Amino acid sequence: MEVAVTTTSAGLANVPAVADVPAPVGVPASTEAPASTEAPASLAVPASSEAPASTAALASMAVPVSTGPPASAEPPSLAVSGQVTGQVAGGIAARPQLIRALNEQLLLNHIRQLGPCSRADLARLSGLSKPTVSLALANVERSGLVQTAGQRTGVPGRSALLYEIRPDAGFVLGLDIGHQYLRGALADLTGAVRAKSAARSRASSVGGRVTELTRLADELCAAAAITRAAVTQTVIGSPGVYDPRRNAMALTGRLAGWSRPAVLAGLREAFGQELVVENDVDAAALAERAHGHGRQFASFAFVSIGTGIGMGLVIDGRLHRGVHGVAGEIAYMPISEGQGTDEQDARRRGALEAAGSAPAIVRAARRAGMRGPVSARRVFAAAAAGDARAAAVVAGEARLVAKAMCAIITVVDPELVVLGGGIGQAPGFAAAVTSELRRLAPVMPEVRVSALGTGAVVEGCLASGADLAWKRLTALLPSALQPEATGAAQPH
């Protein structure tokens, strides 16, 4: 029988010893941290900072900091249907070692996706014979990726031995670098979170931020009783887009100095060559796809509005990054109105972000006459309490966001738009935006508020890192390491 093998696109740029990142991010439920985490794109890069590279030079997001094969939040996968015998798609003869490697990958993927499985389950799901399944299971069990999980009971016939992924066969570290907060979590290979933590960032320099991230990683590993060396994959969610011309990140918002080349060098030194840096809003979209409303839809847009504005776009189940990695950089949409806009801020952060982020709401409220300490949270609270000036500011913000969403709808036509970030998740805001959107949009997607909260970026980093870790570990299987397992035999 032929083997149908399809490989999906990784979606990540392969950049020499570098990580990438794009898009400004939103804030948390406090408007200081987005649903993705606190806010990158909301941070204004000092005028002295390197000017953002032209979009033609911006690479796709989530770039591995290694010179090896490109890594990705969605690594290539082999979809093998039917029993593997002596041919691969195209009719080319396959060597036995390649066949064994494909069988092992197939069974491992079934166990990973479905949980504990018996030999009979795997034979039925894969189409492989029971002896072939037994041989493949013996090989992967020796590799340490799977373990027995007891026996199935309560059903007629002999009790079947069950196999599951060994949780401590690998670990994933997810970190979120925001303007005001650092967040992180450590998960095992099954996705179970072993440790989680968050702390306010007090660093005043780039080196200080890297040190804080390293300290947080050490604390998480200590809490999980493992060493940093045991971490299979680290993924950091950060604002920005990788710029290959400068070997640095661009469009990093107000995260001062984060666009300097030294940032990537410092992160690589601290976390190793396999480090992947993912755009924070894209990471939040990945979390939404894995754990949130996105599970129910093939295509959706995650729009984060907080101290910054950004979007993560999932089309047909896959994160869309764009040719240069700037898909979702809606902060630069030329949409600007209201009392909160600022021309100088727009040149640094983009017109939409300068008019619609948390700092813009504060500017609009002050210009409208609100006095005392003013924050976006206070403006929304005052509007809910009946303050006419605050209500006008919130209504203007809803109109502005609705216009941006209308532009997204007319280009992408997603089934769902998820609002995140401190402003996007504010009580009543989604309803106000939806009301405005009905007057503007040619069609209406479903509009929902993200339920993932400020940990969304970390959750997305863990989801991305789990796929990358799995790819790395399965590539180390003895059958996969054999030269002949790297491809089909060529005709003599």
GICOR-V322708 format. One record per residue. OMEGA is omega as a letter, one per 40 degrees, with the letter a starting at -180 (* if undefined). Layout:
omega
OMEGA
OMEGA
This chain:
omega
i
i
i
a
i
a
a
a
a
i
a
i
i
a
a
i
a
i
a
i
i
i
i
a
a
a
i
a
a
a
i
i
a
i
i
i
a
a
i
a
a
a
a
i
a
a
a
a
i
a
a
a
i
a
a
a
a
a
i
a
i
i
i
i
a
i
i
a
a
i
a
i
i
a
i
i
i
i
a
i
i
a
i
i
a
a
i
a
a
i
i
a
i
i
a
a
i
i
i
a
i
i
a
i
a
a
i
i
i
a
a
a
a
a
a
a
i
i
a
i
a
i
a
a
a
a
i
i
a
i
i
i
a
i
a
i
i
a
a
i
i
i
i
a
i
i
i
a
a
a
i
a
i
i
a
i
a
i
a
i
a
i
i
i
i
a
a
i
i
i
a
i
i
a
i
i
i
a
a
a
i
i
a
i
i
a
i
a
i
a
i
a
a
a
a
a
i
a
i
i
i
a
i
a
i
i
i
i
i
i
i
i
i
i
i
i
i
i
i
i
i
i
i
i
i
i
i
a
a
i
a
a
i
i
i
i
a
i
i
i
a
i
a
i
a
a
a
i
i
i
a
i
a
i
a
i
a
i
i
i
a
a
a
i
i
i
i
i
a
a
i
a
a
a
i
i
a
i
a
i
i
i
i
i
i
i
i
i
a
a
a
a
a
i
a
a
i
a
i
i
i
a
a
i
i
i
i
i
i
a
i
a
i
a
a
i
a
i
i
a
a
a
a
i
a
i
a
i
a
i
a
i
a
i
a
i
i
a
a
a
a
a
a
i
a
i
a
a
a
a
a
a
a
a
a
a
a
i
i
i
i
i
a
a
i
i
i
i
i
a
a
i
a
i
i
i
a
i
i
i
i
i
i
a
i
i
a
a
i
i
i
i
a
i
i
i
i
i
a
a
i
i
i
i
i
i
i
a
a
i
a
a
a
i
a
i
i
i
i
a
a
i
a
a
a
a
i
a
a
i
i
i
a
i
i
a
a
a
a
a
i
i
a
i
i
i
i
i
a
i
a
i
a
i
a
a
i
i
i
i
i
i
i
a
i
i
i
i
i
i
a
a
i
i
a
i
a
a
a
a
a
a
a
i
a
i
a
i
i
a
i
*
